[in-house]
Amino acid sequence: MTSTLEPTSAGPVADKAAIYLAGRWQEPVAGEQITVVNPATGSPVAKLAAAGIDEADRAVVAAREALDSGVWAGRDATERAATLVAIADALDARTDSLVSVLIADLGLPRSFAEFVNQTAAQIWRDVADLATELRTEEVRTGAGYKTLIRREPVGVVAAIVPFNAPTALAAAKIAPALLAGCSVVVKADPYTPLASYILAEVFDEVGLPPGVISVLPAGREVGAHLVAHPGVDFVSFTGSTVSGRAVMKSAADHMARMTLELGGKSAAVILDDADPAAVLPMLVPLALGQSSQVCTALTRLLVSEENHDMWAELLAGAFASLPVGDPASPDTVIGPLVNADAVTRCERFVAEAVEEGATVLTGGERLSLPGMENGYFFAPTLLDGVRPDSTVAQNEVFGPVISLITYTDVDDAVRIANGTDFGLAAAVFGTDVDRALGLADRLDAGVVAVNTPGTAMAQPFGGYKQSGIGREGGPEGLDHFFEVKQIRVPE
């Protein structure tokens, strides 16, 4: 299968007439297509083949056949791990192409696109490293019996990958499933499908057995079909909490196992002893990185009443100074949102916040930039006077709309930070590390950063409450892709 990648003013253009189905490039039966739009310009940059229900069914059947044959699951874990490393190497060799497509279809600023792809390759390697400690057989004795413990692949996995950071989030789902010996059907997001084609080329190149993996760029109906498919044993889903509820209900009909990595409304607690010079370089990217289209974005910034004025001035100035523009430029920090609906959503949240008493300190509006008048840009926005129970403080915006909220004391800060339905991530900043760690223990979040700039993707990642079920990353994430069998025999 060949592809054409041509640099244009709008970004790369990819022409694909087929999808990677069960180890072969095949044209979809219905001939459906996805039109990829560059969010910086609003202009089409590619037309790609899209999978439909027929392709989803064929992918599941092929995955089951590959699983039952043992062509992949029957290999030693160290051999499977070697393939994962080969995938990482192949991704590294395609760095320039992957960066280009993430700029073109997602509008990622160049530096962030480079980071995402470096992270993706590292995830493949980190998961491969787990093979050295992987135990699939164990013998236990007692009471005159011998119990054999077997850990077997959970089965056919549907990996539903969201639009943001598609290469890294795909790696977090696919790599552990493959290491465990599962077969995988990948559903790529229709807003950012270009990277999935490069990923499929990598799978083809490293020689995964036919049927072990399929990559299906497709819309929600195909994702819903896979979730409900009786031939799917495990669903790995990343998306909104609303969508996660629907996934749970649908998968429950055939009792599919699952991990759900869902929404967040993450809080950063800035203690009074925090040094602004040290905090701002970490805090601003954690709040506004990728235009806050990140589930762990710190969108609620909690400061004490005593230090409110200082932080309001510092944060407003930092937000207003961020370069917004062409994501292909190395100087750009804030790029576009993924589509026009995302811009409208930001406008609506800002308007509702103002109606509920908040003040816009900076930003608060869509931007029309020279040469990119039709792009999906929204100014980095800082809202002040936000009530902890207000609409914008309780709901995920998934755009650069950040709330500044005051607390009276540390107990009040904990109450506010924990006072949402979400529990994905949080952060604590303060000079007294022991005090900050003590506060971190009180926060209802699966990931808490203390004076650090982010999340360790190689370690277990997931949320409390309505931010998800299960974990991705580390041995804890790998465990989900096994069924445990007990065989008892006389000693």
Salt bridges, closest charged atoms under 4 A:
ASP54 OD2 - ARG58 NH1 3.04
GLU55 OE2 - ARG58 NH1 3.60
ASP57 OD1 - HIS225 NE2 2.58
ASP57 OD1 - HIS229 NE2 3.30
GLU79 OE2 - ARG75 NE 3.89
ASP89 OD1 - ARG125 NH2 2.71
ASP92 OD2 - ARG125 NH2 2.69
GLU138 OE2 - ARG140 NE 3.00
GLU152 OE2 - LYS485 NZ 3.09
GLU201 OE2 - LYS16 NZ 2.85
GLU205 OE1 - ARG94 NH2 2.66
ASP233 OD2 - ARG64 NH2 2.61
ASP309 OD1 - HIS308 ND1 2.87
GLU347 OE1 - ARG366 NH2 2.85
ASP384 OD1 - HIS308 NE2 2.79
ASP389 OD1 - ARG387 NE 3.03
ASP411 OD1 - ARG442 NH2 2.90
ASP412 OD1 - ARG415 NH2 2.55
GLU472 OE2 - LYS173 NZ 2.77
ASP479 OD1 - ARG151 NH2 2.57
GLU483 OE2 - ARG257 NE 2.77
